[in-house]
Amino acid sequence: MLLATTLAAQEWQELKSEHFMLYFLSDENKEFSRGVLNKAEKDYNRIASDLGYSRNSNFWTWDNRVKIFVYPDHETYLKESGQPEWSEGMANYKNKSILSYSGSSNFLVSVLPHEMTHLIFRDFIGIRRKVPLWLDEGIAQWEEEAKRQIIKKTSKACFSRGTLFSIKDLMELDIHLIDKSNKIHLRGTSLGGEGGFLIIDGKSLVDIYYIESASLVGFLIERHGTENFTEFCRQLRDGRDLEGALSAAYPAQIHNIQELEAQWIEYLKEE
Ligand SMILES: [Zn+2]
């Protein structure tokens, strides 16, 4: 267990709410911790209802509450979590916990809703089932509410520059294999454009992947509503392939990847 190291000797103090148990170490961090707990409940209600999760929400109460650990500072957080230097927080799926540190503003606005969405979505899908990465990361970013305008603006700008990938390429790209420091990558088809090759550095490729994933989720939710979106996720969870899940969730509108792509392009073209 993470806490078995240097902090074991210290007393964790506990705060509880309906869906969360929050742990912090020093009285100085109490006010920040209360703010985190408040924000966590608000985010939970919004995200759970967006994902159609509220009907099963007992899953996160009582002994199943998610644990949030607030470390006293960034350095201690990094040491205890083993995360890279830039990390502001993380989620651990196995013991349903979220880790961060006192004073992190990025944690409240971005990391907390993002990681919570991964946990809720993981519960919904089931721990063993594979979820398409674009969908998992797309939802988590869309639920960072403050980021939505940036997602829209950036995805539209990338689209008009011709730097978005086709949906097929998006689905086939394994982003974990991309080395961000690599200078050259070859790309397949650009969205709505011609097939071809482009030289792009690893970091831009990862950035575009994330923006594009979030935009595609945003399109499905904004254009066709959360209920259909939840149905789409449920179909994937139950083992349908992408086109099967699309046809089942959007029977009157989307039947295959070509139709999905055409409608998403229309959405990207709107002012
Ligand atoms: Zn994520």
Residues whose N, C-alpha, C, O or C-beta is under 5 A from the ligand:
A	BS01	ZN	E137 A140
